Amino acid sequence: MNKTERRLRRKKGIRKRVFGTAKNPRISVFKSNRHIYVQAIDDEKGITIISASDFEKGIKGNLEGATKIGELLAKRLKEKKINEGVFDRNGYPYHGLIKAVCEGARKGGLKI
């Protein structure tokens, strides 16, 4: 198995346990070699509630940018009166950019 296949296998195991609702959405993180994408997903309806990425003005795809993306997502969820979420690391190890996004969301007032 290569690196991507191992990540997708871990992702399947995580998705068996993690499920989002309208009041408690799944916070899913995806990272490519250049960019970071985060979305809050309602799995009951199968829709994306809010999304954020480093394409936003003034945010770079580095560690500080990942923290800002988490804070931005938390701010947008607060505007929709959502205070909690379930974190889906999408098969990535919980360190570096993934950890920074989660900590940024917590810093923004989101309970994960």
Buried (B, 14 or more C-beta within 10 A) or exposed (E): EEEEEEBEEBBEEBBEEBBBBBEBBBBBBBBEEEBBBBBBBBBEEEEEBBBBBBEEEEBEBEEEBBBBBBBBBBBBBEEEEBEEBBBBBBBBEEEEBBBBBBBBBBEBEBEE
